[in-house]
Amino acid sequence: MGSTGGPNPWVSPSTASRGPAIVALGGGHGLSASLSALRLMSDRLTAVVTVADDGGSSGRLRAEMNVLPPGDLRMALAALCDDSDWGRTWRDVLQHRFHSEGTLDQHAVGNLLIVALWELLGDTVTGLDWVGGLLGARGRVLPMAAVPLMIEADLVDLDGSGSGVARVVRGQSAVAVAPGRVRQVRLLPADPPACPEAVAAVDAADWVVLGPGSWFTSVMPHLLVPDLSAALHRTAARRCVTLNLSQESGETAGMSAFEHLRALRAHGPDLRIDVVIADPTAIEEVSALQDECSAMGAQLLLRQVRVGDGSARHDALRLAAAYRDAFEGFLGDVGTPAR
């Protein structure tokens, strides 16, 4: 699965030299949110994307063509498009979905384009680099693993006393909507090969950003790919966690902000975190969240990062300002210097 085409040939040396080297991990809308903010402060971006989607257009292509699910990769590429008529037009083409009575219904054009390039070029990373070139992407998009993955989760159906019976739910789309509390997630296969370029990017990064996004199916799977997890633990980069603005029905229903961090720590107990970014309006118990941050070695950075209408969406400018505060070495509301 390694690239035969090398670094994205469409990024000029002058453009690529601006800002710190940042690796953002996740998938779907959450990763798009972090990339939309991070691109405002650096062009040296690498998105490392989950490849466990089994629903919708991606799931259909995965099942029919035996390829990585392209949807989350497509969304990350769209978030990094050049801010020009050319870039925005091709972004819209990538994101366009067909509406028909036939088999093309709800297929995203970008999914088909990505899979076509994989088939023509015979290499996953090279194909993604070519799509990035078409978009004038401000950075690079890579899969976290070289093979398609399946999410398997242990869920507890809570009763009135707070106890429950564990059951196993398999498949990202099923886990995302299953009622109950997720206790643990696993990957199938259990020891998948990491994308070598993704491992190299983490090793060379100045900052690694986890979240926001679907916590158990987009954020934490990166800790379950052995070679990628090893890179996340050994890298000299600082690590930032961006918390969600709200609970997700199904996957994280009823989970507070500090419980999100506790779950992350349970799946990566030795992973050191340097800073956690959270919006004050999404925090129920600040002291409990602070305790979880301290347990991970992290400073808590409280910043308003929500859009002005109050909906559960990150504002790109506000989130970029929060990242800048964290990256420039002043963590927390009292300006505690980073180590």
Summary of the structure (lengths in Angstrom):
residues: 339
radius of gyration: 19.1
end to end distance: 37.1
largest distance: 60.6
contacts: 1210
relative contact order: 0.13
helix: 41%
strand: 19%
